[in-house]
């Protein structure tokens, strides 16, 4: 009788262990949402033909030390394809990178590279980050189209999370500071009716996981309105108050 009961017990235990192995890797994720990383551009639909990274932009995890956009793993090789039409965000010599973290691993360092040049390293000393993380990084004189590789090195595993961001570096940050100084003196006197519609953002109803949102969409969550800052597909855990990199109070 004992042997008859032993097999079901072992089977249940083995099944539970398998489920734990299958679920545990999915609990730890993160990627750069703005400026849009390559996986962010795939998830938002800005780049087509990306494969399953569209559904898992936060899952680019591989062994530490790689210089490839997919971390050198067996998945998401499309992120290494420099022949694809990756959009390049306009940038100046200082760029703020915003991470969205769906799990908050204790962290050793955050590193940013262009080629073999280390732009910046931030040491968290094993601290646990929040739901978002931002770093302001100098470009060290690089200009033109460049790809920044970011590595989030986890403190208690041998792995890191990877994000590549394509930039067009070259004075893009100067135009927003000059345009507002001239526009307000003429716009109110010449075409006042045109300003009101541009300030009324499109409404997208109540926030819902699984919905694709674009920049400017407005949703409500717990009675508060939020405006989308970066196009993305919503998932559970990314509720507007949890991810200020993606949503801001409207």
C-alpha positions as CSV (number, residue, x, y, z in Angstrom):
1,X,0.0,0.0,0.0
2,X,2.8,2.4,0.8
3,X,4.3,2.0,-2.6
4,X,1.0,2.7,-4.3
5,X,0.7,6.0,-2.5
6,X,4.4,6.9,-3.0
7,X,4.1,7.3,-6.8
8,X,1.3,9.8,-6.8
9,X,3.0,11.8,-4.1
10,X,6.3,11.8,-6.0
11,X,4.4,12.7,-9.2
12,X,2.7,15.7,-7.5
13,X,6.0,16.8,-6.0
14,X,7.7,16.6,-9.4
15,X,4.9,18.4,-11.1
16,X,5.1,21.2,-8.5
17,X,8.8,21.5,-8.9
18,X,8.5,21.7,-12.7
19,X,5.9,24.4,-12.4
20,X,8.2,26.4,-10.1
21,X,11.1,26.1,-12.5
22,X,8.8,27.2,-15.3
23,X,7.3,30.1,-13.5
24,X,10.4,31.5,-11.6
25,X,12.2,33.0,-14.6
26,X,9.1,34.9,-15.6
27,X,9.1,36.7,-12.3
28,X,12.0,39.0,-13.0
29,X,12.0,41.4,-15.9
30,X,12.9,45.0,-17.0
31,X,13.6,47.1,-20.0
32,X,14.1,50.7,-21.1
33,X,10.9,52.3,-22.1
34,X,12.2,55.8,-23.0
35,X,13.9,56.7,-25.1
36,X,12.3,53.7,-26.8
37,X,14.6,50.7,-26.7
38,X,14.6,48.2,-29.6
39,X,12.2,45.9,-27.6
40,X,10.0,48.9,-26.8
41,X,9.7,49.8,-30.5
42,X,8.8,46.2,-31.2
43,X,6.2,46.0,-28.5
44,X,4.6,49.3,-29.6
45,X,4.5,48.2,-33.3
46,X,6.9,50.9,-34.4
47,X,9.0,48.1,-35.9
48,X,7.4,45.0,-37.5
49,X,8.6,41.4,-37.8
50,X,10.1,41.2,-34.3
51,X,8.8,37.8,-33.3
52,X,7.8,37.0,-29.7
53,X,9.7,39.9,-28.2
54,X,6.5,41.9,-29.0
55,X,4.9,40.1,-26.1
56,X,7.9,40.0,-23.8
57,X,9.9,43.2,-24.2
58,X,10.9,42.9,-20.5
59,X,12.4,39.4,-20.8
60,X,15.8,40.0,-22.5
61,X,17.8,38.1,-19.8
62,X,21.1,36.4,-20.3
63,X,24.5,35.8,-18.7
64,X,26.4,39.0,-17.6
65,X,29.0,40.5,-19.8
66,X,27.5,40.3,-23.2
67,X,27.8,43.2,-25.7
68,X,24.9,42.1,-27.8
69,X,21.4,43.6,-27.7
70,X,19.8,40.2,-26.8
71,X,22.5,39.4,-24.3
72,X,24.0,36.7,-26.5
73,X,21.2,34.2,-25.5
74,X,19.3,31.9,-27.8
75,X,16.2,34.1,-27.9
76,X,15.4,37.5,-29.4
77,X,18.2,37.5,-31.9
78,X,16.2,40.0,-33.9
79,X,17.4,42.7,-31.5
80,X,20.9,42.2,-32.9
81,X,19.8,42.8,-36.5
82,X,21.2,46.2,-37.4
83,X,19.7,46.0,-40.9
84,X,16.2,46.5,-39.5
85,X,14.7,50.1,-39.6
86,X,15.1,50.8,-35.9
87,X,13.9,54.4,-35.1
88,X,16.6,56.6,-33.6
89,X,15.5,59.1,-31.0
90,X,16.8,62.6,-31.2
91,X,19.3,63.3,-28.4
92,X,21.8,65.7,-27.1
93,X,25.0,65.0,-25.2
94,X,23.0,64.1,-22.1
95,X,20.3,61.4,-22.2
96,X,18.0,60.2,-19.4
97,X,17.2,56.5,-19.7
98,X,14.0,55.3,-18.0
99,X,13.6,51.6,-17.1
100,X,10.3,49.8,-16.3
101,X,10.8,46.9,-13.9
102,X,8.2,44.3,-13.5
103,X,10.3,42.6,-10.8
104,X,12.8,44.3,-8.5
105,X,15.9,42.3,-8.3
106,X,18.7,43.4,-5.9
107,X,21.1,45.1,-8.2
108,X,24.9,45.3,-8.4
109,X,25.4,47.8,-11.3
110,X,23.7,49.5,-14.3
111,X,26.1,50.0,-17.2
112,X,25.8,51.9,-20.5
113,X,28.0,51.5,-23.5
114,X,28.5,52.7,-27.0
115,X,30.6,50.1,-28.7
116,X,33.5,49.3,-26.3
117,X,33.3,52.6,-24.6
118,X,31.7,52.6,-21.1
119,X,29.6,55.8,-20.9
120,X,28.5,55.3,-17.3
121,X,28.2,52.8,-14.5
122,X,25.9,53.2,-11.5
123,X,26.6,51.0,-8.4
124,X,23.5,50.1,-6.4
125,X,25.4,47.9,-4.0
126,X,22.8,45.2,-3.9
127,X,19.9,47.5,-3.3
128,X,16.4,46.7,-4.6
129,X,15.1,49.2,-7.1
130,X,11.6,50.5,-7.4
131,X,9.1,49.9,-10.2
132,X,11.0,52.4,-12.4
133,X,14.6,53.5,-12.5
134,X,16.2,56.4,-14.3
135,X,19.8,57.3,-15.1
136,X,21.2,60.4,-16.8
137,X,24.1,59.5,-18.9
138,X,26.6,61.7,-20.8
139,X,27.4,60.6,-24.4
140,X,31.2,61.5,-24.2
141,X,31.3,63.4,-27.4
142,X,29.7,60.7,-29.6
143,X,27.6,62.2,-32.4
144,X,25.3,60.9,-35.2
145,X,23.5,57.6,-35.1
146,X,24.6,55.5,-32.2
147,X,23.3,52.4,-30.4
148,X,23.6,52.5,-26.6
149,X,23.7,49.1,-24.9
150,X,22.4,49.1,-21.4
151,X,23.0,46.3,-18.9
152,X,21.1,45.8,-15.6
153,X,23.4,43.5,-13.6
154,X,21.5,41.5,-11.0
155,X,23.3,41.1,-7.6
156,X,22.1,37.6,-6.6
157,X,22.3,35.8,-10.0
158,X,24.8,35.4,-12.8
159,X,22.4,37.1,-15.2
160,X,21.7,40.6,-16.5
161,X,18.9,42.2,-18.4
162,X,19.8,44.0,-21.7
163,X,18.3,46.9,-23.6
164,X,19.6,48.6,-26.7
165,X,18.5,52.2,-27.5
166,X,19.1,53.8,-30.9
167,X,19.9,57.5,-30.8
168,X,20.6,60.3,-33.2
169,X,23.0,62.4,-31.2
170,X,23.5,65.9,-32.4
171,X,21.8,68.9,-30.9
172,X,18.3,67.5,-30.9
173,X,17.9,68.7,-27.3
174,X,18.3,72.4,-28.2
175,X,15.2,72.9,-30.4
176,X,12.6,72.4,-27.7
177,X,14.1,75.1,-25.6
178,X,14.0,77.8,-28.4
179,X,10.6,77.0,-29.9
180,X,8.5,77.9,-26.8
181,X,10.1,81.3,-26.5
182,X,8.8,82.5,-29.9
183,X,5.6,80.5,-30.3
184,X,3.6,82.0,-27.4
185,X,4.0,85.6,-28.7
186,X,2.2,84.9,-32.0
187,X,-0.1,81.9,-31.5
188,X,-2.5,83.5,-29.1
189,X,-3.1,86.5,-31.3
190,X,-3.4,84.8,-34.6
191,X,-5.0,81.4,-34.2
192,X,-6.5,81.0,-30.7
193,X,-9.0,78.3,-31.7
194,X,-6.3,75.9,-32.9
195,X,-4.7,75.7,-29.5
196,X,-7.7,74.2,-27.6
197,X,-8.1,71.0,-29.7
198,X,-4.4,70.2,-29.4
199,X,-4.5,70.3,-25.6
200,X,-7.4,67.9,-25.4
201,X,-5.8,64.4,-25.6
202,X,-7.6,61.4,-27.0
203,X,-9.5,59.3,-24.4
204,X,-9.1,55.6,-24.2
205,X,-11.5,54.8,-21.3
206,X,-10.6,52.7,-18.3
207,X,-7.0,51.2,-18.2
208,X,-7.0,47.6,-19.1
209,X,-4.2,45.0,-19.3
210,X,-3.6,43.7,-22.8
211,X,-4.6,47.0,-24.5
212,X,-2.1,48.7,-26.8
213,X,-1.8,52.4,-25.9
214,X,-0.1,55.1,-27.9
215,X,1.5,58.3,-26.7
216,X,-1.1,60.8,-25.7
217,X,-3.9,58.4,-24.9
218,X,-5.7,59.2,-21.6
219,X,-7.2,56.5,-19.3
220,X,-8.8,56.4,-15.9
221,X,-7.6,54.2,-13.1
222,X,-9.1,54.2,-9.6
223,X,-10.9,57.4,-10.5
224,X,-7.7,59.3,-11.7
225,X,-6.9,60.2,-15.2
226,X,-3.5,59.4,-16.7
227,X,-1.8,60.3,-20.0
228,X,0.4,57.8,-21.8
229,X,4.0,59.0,-22.1
230,X,5.3,56.1,-24.2
231,X,3.5,53.7,-26.6
232,X,3.3,50.2,-25.1
233,X,1.0,47.2,-24.6
234,X,-0.3,47.1,-21.0
235,X,0.3,44.1,-18.8
236,X,-0.7,43.3,-15.2
237,X,1.7,45.1,-12.8
238,X,2.0,48.1,-15.1
239,X,-1.0,49.9,-13.7
240,X,-0.6,53.7,-14.3
241,X,0.4,54.7,-10.7
242,X,3.1,52.0,-10.7
243,X,5.0,53.1,-13.9
244,X,5.5,56.8,-14.1
245,X,7.9,56.2,-17.0
246,X,4.8,55.2,-19.0
247,X,2.0,57.2,-17.5
248,X,1.6,60.7,-15.8
249,X,-1.4,62.1,-14.1
250,X,-3.4,64.1,-16.6
